[in-house]
């Protein structure tokens, strides 16, 4: 039964700078992608289950419609594939009236649900905002409860230094905007700064805390880069705890073997597995075809910060 339903899929195209990065948010939203192919420098095509196609457009705006806000990526439907293709053709021939009723019914159905939550503005209160939304039943894959919006805003405005809050719905996505006063106190993270990945340390700068590694050192994920302390000027045996303020750049290498249809698809899957952020940068990539088994090697630079 699962195999039969799996044949109902939609082909989608996403355009933008380094379109592979657009797949990261889809993965975080629990959307499975299939047959990933990079068809141009700024274009990537893939397939999703029919039930997941609306979730894609809830995250990235459809290029065919007017966009209400800026997005680095735009999506476009390429049509149904598998068993869904003849069914879509049949639907179009049923008649304009039935098609119109079906369209408005699906729109109203999808509009009643939440597929994604985004916090914009002050990120220091992101965790609290998500908790308040979940407490009021507003979370991914839940029904949209419009009557809880005012209560959510009231709870967020009660947080220290929050002077503005809004909750808006765009398709299947809830956008919460939080602003604080100009005199808000920064919220720092306690503890040591630990390496997020293994590699070669290219540079490290600590405005506060004790640097324990130097540029050129080989480091492993989990090692302490900057200690959340400094030695007392009056007692060298005594450590005074502080909240580190630091930034580091790490040169890393990722290698894997993937059995895919093409080198482009192998790179797309490897890139997706890396989980890079917008600050990280790919320095070099090598893809070797070993009779259909692609060996992918990616050299990249990670930028890691703490309390910056």
Secondary structure as GFF3:
##gff-version 3
##sequence-region A 1 308
A	DSSP	alpha_helix	2	6	.	.	.	ID=ss1
A	DSSP	beta_strand	9	15	.	.	.	ID=ss2
A	DSSP	three_ten_helix	19	21	.	.	.	ID=ss3
A	DSSP	alpha_helix	22	28	.	.	.	ID=ss4
A	DSSP	beta_strand	33	40	.	.	.	ID=ss5
A	DSSP	beta_strand	43	49	.	.	.	ID=ss6
A	DSSP	three_ten_helix	50	52	.	.	.	ID=ss7
A	DSSP	alpha_helix	53	59	.	.	.	ID=ss8
A	DSSP	beta_strand	74	81	.	.	.	ID=ss9
A	DSSP	alpha_helix	83	94	.	.	.	ID=ss10
A	DSSP	alpha_helix	96	111	.	.	.	ID=ss11
A	DSSP	beta_strand	113	114	.	.	.	ID=ss12
A	DSSP	beta_strand	116	121	.	.	.	ID=ss13
A	DSSP	three_ten_helix	123	125	.	.	.	ID=ss14
A	DSSP	alpha_helix	126	135	.	.	.	ID=ss15
A	DSSP	beta_strand	142	143	.	.	.	ID=ss16
A	DSSP	three_ten_helix	146	148	.	.	.	ID=ss17
A	DSSP	alpha_helix	149	157	.	.	.	ID=ss18
A	DSSP	beta_strand	162	170	.	.	.	ID=ss19
A	DSSP	beta_strand	173	180	.	.	.	ID=ss20
A	DSSP	beta_strand	193	194	.	.	.	ID=ss21
A	DSSP	beta_strand	199	208	.	.	.	ID=ss22
A	DSSP	beta_strand	210	211	.	.	.	ID=ss23
A	DSSP	beta_strand	218	219	.	.	.	ID=ss24
A	DSSP	beta_strand	224	227	.	.	.	ID=ss25
A	DSSP	beta_strand	229	231	.	.	.	ID=ss26
A	DSSP	beta_strand	239	241	.	.	.	ID=ss27
A	DSSP	beta_strand	245	259	.	.	.	ID=ss28
A	DSSP	alpha_helix	263	274	.	.	.	ID=ss29
A	DSSP	beta_strand	281	290	.	.	.	ID=ss30
A	DSSP	beta_strand	293	306	.	.	.	ID=ss31
###
